[in-house]
């Protein structure tokens, strides 16, 4: 009986990932760099909920580039277009709720690639002027670069 209990405890400990500490509420290893990266994305998340376009622009790199995902590239934009895109989207939306569950952070030199599940909800007025609630769940990738003394977004905002 004791051997069975000991074996079960050893297996349970092994299944817990070998003691790697993660940042609370995430699946990301707890390191100073990972904490700083997540803190930057949390500033972004809160600015989205406040509809604070100037704060979001401050978090973006001058090299920011967003690929709209279409073959034509007509919906792609850089740092200069970010202000307009944010202002337009925020004029249409109210009651924004934005949550992020961090899955993984990969680093390559001065860049960080953050995989996360995102759940966003907001209200908009439809063609008849009625308020409609929208909801979006997706897996996203945020790309940030360390610039000087802070992390800035290269894409994913």
Buried (B, 14 or more C-beta within 10 A) or exposed (E): EEEEEEEEEEEEEEEEEEEEEEBEEBBBBEEEEBEBBBEBBEBBBEBBBEBBBEBBBEBBBEEBBBEEEEEEEEEEBEBEBBBEBBEEBBEEBEEBEBEBEBBEBEBEEEEBBBBBEBEBBBBEEEEEEEEEEEEEEEEEEBBBBBEEEBBBBBBBB
